[in-house]
Amino acid sequence: MYREIHGRTDPGAPVVVLSSGLGGAAHYWAPQIPALARDFRVIAYDQTGTGRSPGVLPPHYTIAHMATELAGLLAGLGVDKVHFIGHALGGLIGLQLALTHPSLIGRMVLVNAWAKTHPHTLRCFAIRKSLLRDTGVAAYVRAQPLFLYPAAWLAERQDWLAEQDAAGIAHFPPAGTVVQRIEAAEAFDLTGEIPRISAPALAIATRDDVLVPWTCSEELAGLLPAGRLVLRDQGGHACNITDAAAFDAIATAFLLESPG
């Protein structure tokens, strides 16, 4: 898989892995990398079938497959311990990885993630799949920001939005791959297993997320034995982009906390 490595190069530097949501690409984390690179060695990667990691996904593709792929990437880099920041689907990968490779995970930041996919989120996913299958790539891409960003924030960034639409259409992965990734997220349910995760975890959520209800993060934090919740009023689903400075400060402070 394609990966980028930023930040500290000294031996023993703590490592942070950044795992994106449904889009799967490393560039989603561009606002975070400069801040995190001051304190950590930062690994960002394109998930299989997205961005610069082309590939055909196997039948019945799951979040467990994605976690196994990331574990293989880290093993190939000789990394045996990481902190983890995951957004939405990326957070699900972290939860799965913490179950299957518990010694690999240090601390986790889970952004608008969940233990079991919420009925509202399933409805949103069904709409997105329908747009892709029945209307096409352009409609899917142009609808995507409505699920990610607050309306007032988007309204002030029309030129940026047009650039994002054009890039998204030009570099869109095979439609079947996108559908498989959505269906992997739809099927996710680790409610009964999450209490076995011992890693300290911070669930970050926003009340105005229109894709994943903030109560999902509240439930997730309650299920995690060493979980806690930070709930913000605004920021939308992609709060690490809409309020990057605040997000970076919260995430960095948590990752740098001393054990105990």
Secondary structure as UniProt FT lines:
FT   STRAND          3..7
FT   TURN            11..12
FT   STRAND          15..19
FT   TURN            22..23
FT   HELIX           26..29
FT   TURN            30..32
FT   HELIX           33..36
FT   TURN            37..39
FT   STRAND          41..45
FT   TURN            48..49
FT   TURN            51..52
FT   TURN            59..60
FT   HELIX           63..76
FT   TURN            77..78
FT   STRAND          82..87
FT   HELIX           89..100
FT   HELIX           102..104
FT   STRAND          105..111
FT   HELIX           119..130
FT   HELIX           131..135
FT   HELIX           137..148
FT   HELIX           151..155
FT   HELIX           158..170
FT   HELIX           175..186
FT   TURN            191..193
FT   HELIX           194..196
FT   STRAND          201..206
FT   TURN            207..208
FT   HELIX           214..223
FT   TURN            225..226
FT   STRAND          227..232
FT   TURN            237..238
FT   HELIX           239..242
FT   HELIX           244..255
//
